[in-house]
Each structure stands twice: as structure tokens, then as C-alpha cells.
Amino acid sequence: MKLYWAELLHEEAPLALRRRGLLQVSGLVLALQLFHLGLAWLALPDLTGLPPWMAWAVSGFWGLLLLVVGLQFRSHARQPRLEPVRKAFWGALWLGVACLAAMVADRMDFPLGVALFLVLGCLGYGLVFGRLWFGLGKT
């Protein structure tokens, strides 16, 4: 299998090769996230029995953490050539934090938080990946 990461960074490369590079970088980042989320699933303790205000407070903390990741994602890179790779990594970080928050909500037996964080994570990553995918054709 040929690696197309260099074509992703090369702006004069054909669009199909740049998109293959984006798929490879995104796949690698998501595989790493899946590994870390699997370790987190094994390490998180059972948190059932917490009072409802505590479940809302912990979910609020994870919501604020997602907000920080989202705001950090909007800052611009110093090297515009690396922008697609940076966006792929920040998008995967967004999805990872949202999935970790959903795991914590699941361990607290808080199904509303699980659904909310999973929807936020998938929507955010889908938007980032879609903007990257279609933005490669504009450069």
C-alpha cells in the first residue's frame, strides 16, 4: 500500500491523491483514538450512584473541555501547508474527547449525557472532515 501523506501536503498534487492522503491521515489518527478510548474504557471506574447534580457537574466539565478544544481548533497554524493535517488531528481530538465524555456519562448511568456527547462528537468530526474533504479542491 502506497502512502499519500506527502501528496496531502503538496498543493499542486492531483485532488484524488490529496484526498487519499487525507483518508490515510484521518484513518491513522482515528485508529490511535480508538486504541486510547479502549484503554480508557478499561480504566474508568463505575460511577453509578452519584447524585444528579454531580452527574450534571461532571457533564458540564466535559462540555467546557469540548468548548476549549473547539476554540483551540479555530486558531490558525503558522505553516499553512500543514493546515489539513492539523485540522485532521484536532477533529480526531474533538471526537476522542466527546467519546471519553460519553464513556464517563455511561459509567455514571447518565444516558442523556451519553447521547448528547456522542451526537456532538460525530457531528463535529463530520463537519471538520467534510470541510477538509471539500476544501482540498479549492486550494
Summary of the structure (lengths in Angstrom):
residues: 139
radius of gyration: 17.3
end to end distance: 26.2
largest distance: 57.1
contacts: 406
relative contact order: 0.15
helix: 78%
strand: 0%
